[in-house]
């Protein structure tokens, strides 16, 4: 069974996001071993400089690296990532499931995104949309898309 990790910067607080995530975590239980890790977002002043943002992202990247399982395949969610259809993501997940990859790790940054160095280390950069979404909503959307990927692979009618 594929081991899927979500490493997210920022804590979910809103009940509706928490409930949606719990539902997809439950659904994914039959398809993969899911591990969700929340890391705190670095505190920044009201109007931070680019240097302050870069420094905070570097600290968050160090915290993310400390949580990475050995031999992980990283997928960084970022605005400059490649747009993929649900079918394309299903094929990618299925290919990784058949490969020697032990851990598939999706990274969701905080409100300022992910550190550039961390994005360079990723096997793939993925964009959910050219539109901007709250990073907490991105977690729900990603969980749903991972679930959809497994359902597509099994030929289920979930994906219409």
Order of alpha helices (4+ residues) and beta strands (2+ residues): beta-alpha-beta-alpha-beta-alpha-beta-alpha-beta-alpha
